[in-house]
Amino acid sequence: MMKRLVFLWTVVVTLASAQAATSSGSRPNFLFIYTDDQRYDAMGVVQREQGASARFPWFKTPNMDRLAAEGVRFRNAFVTVSLCSPSRAVFLTGRYTHVNGVANNHTHFPTNSVTHATILRAAGYKTGYIGKWHMGNQSGQRPGFDYSASYIAHGRYDDCPFEVNGVPTPTKGWVDDVATDYAISFMRTNKSSPFSLVVGFKSPHGPRQPPERLKNAFASEVPRPAQNGTAFAIYLPEEKKHKPTLGPNEPKEGVLNYFRCIAGADENVGRLLTALDELGIAENTMVIYTSDNGYYLGEHGLGDKRSAYEESLRIPLLVRYPKLGLKGVVMDEPVLNIDLAETLIDYAGLKAPKEMQGLSWRRLLERKGTGPVKDWRTSFFYEYFYENNFPIPTVLAVRTEVDKLVKYPDHKQWLELYDVKSDPYETNNLASDKSHAKRQGELETEFQRLSKKMEYRVPDYADKEPAEGASQPARRQNRKKAAPE
């Protein structure tokens, strides 16, 4: 309780200082766009960069590629939790899952949370949230935002019922097209004042249904097979096996629909960029494009996300802000979803509450010269908490620029150690190799340092995993308490 009061007091001071901030057009607008389950390499620009090793060289995303060409692409962007609702809460609050109130997909986002939206709104920004929110089945106007046009949980791809400022509103058409319509309307209405707009696309979350215009796209293409390593799932008893939703045995059509939905999202990115140009505000608008988490397409024999392998952790991340004069720049420093809130607050000319746990990307975007940025992170802490309705155990990890240590607190024998620089597909677990004991010890030390720095703990709002000896009926009953994925 005391920590909460201190946090709120810090915010009061921050907002008081915001009163001095100018409301002129010199403050940038923010357009933050994110998809659901888009892996880092599901972009044309990345497929071209990967060359012969690309799994989907036929996939094209001209509008995402335009953002990369007109701005910055971060090669090493990651999430601190690879799951929809928790990652979305991290983007909003700039705080880890274990302290921000959302540890699973069936918890409502705390309406009294301090977010980038609440801080920008208090400083005179018009704030809007459009599209997928997905915090359990939470309804109503989205907290911290002046305006919202959103839907409950996952909604549906066609004719999805929206809630406009909490009022149920029927819509017609493909859901991400509709969200884009609302977003363009918001920008048109607020073009004369600084705004911060979040646009959440449903694509490419399952069950995937691309727009009619793309239903036959890529029909003749075949994804190249994944390079598979072992995975913790092989140790699970049969009753707890990870059931891939898009694994190696998924029909080809399911894989293609994943890319068709992203192609539909790309078209809508193009519509948003065109709207910025037509409204005459592109020069003063920072556009950020990313996803809430990565996704397995058969790697390690897996589908879905949650666990700590690269395809789950890594996300696409593009930033375009014409006033910076950066075009076609690629950066390799590790950046995280937890950084977004502080970045927006920083560029608005404000100071983020000290309780936020990320780093503003401003130091990277405005660096002098091409050398490294002083005191930038070289490692990060990852967490995923067991959920009642899914069989994946709690996963913790530390990733450096070259190594990764993965721990399963309730299954210590599953320890994993990878050299992600020389073994990017994580095919060789070095944890049992005594010749790497020194490396493992150093990573364990870094794990403990970051755990302490981030004040890690198992939050009381996380689901509790049944004991190994629990009966089958008890396990099933426990899962019924949670909303479906």
Buried (B, 14 or more C-beta within 10 A) or exposed (E): EEEEEEBEEBBEEBBEEBEEBEEEEEBBBBBBBBBBBBBBBBBBBBBEBEEEEBBBBEBBBBBBBBBBBBBBBBBBBBBBBBBBBBBBBBBBBBBBBBBBBBBBBBBBBBEEBBBBBBBBBBBBBBBBBBBBBBBBEBBBBBBBBBBBBBBBBBBEBBEBEBBBBEEEEEBEBBBBBBBBBBBBBBBEEBBEBBBBBBBBBBBBBBEBBBBEEBEEBBEEBEBEEBBBBBBBBEEBEEEBEBEBBBBBEBEEEBBBBBBBBBBBBBBBBBBBBEBBEEBEBBEBBBBBBBBBBBBBBBBBBBBBBBBBBBBBBBBBBBBBBBEBEBEEBEBEBBBBBBBBBBBBBBBBBBBBBEBBBBBBBEBBBEBEEEEEBEEBBEBBBBBBBBBBBBBBBBBBBBBBEEBBBBBBEEBEEBBBBBBBEEBEBBEEBBBEEEEBEEBBEEBBEBBEEBBEEBEBEBBEBBBEBBEEEEEEEEBEEBBEEBBEB
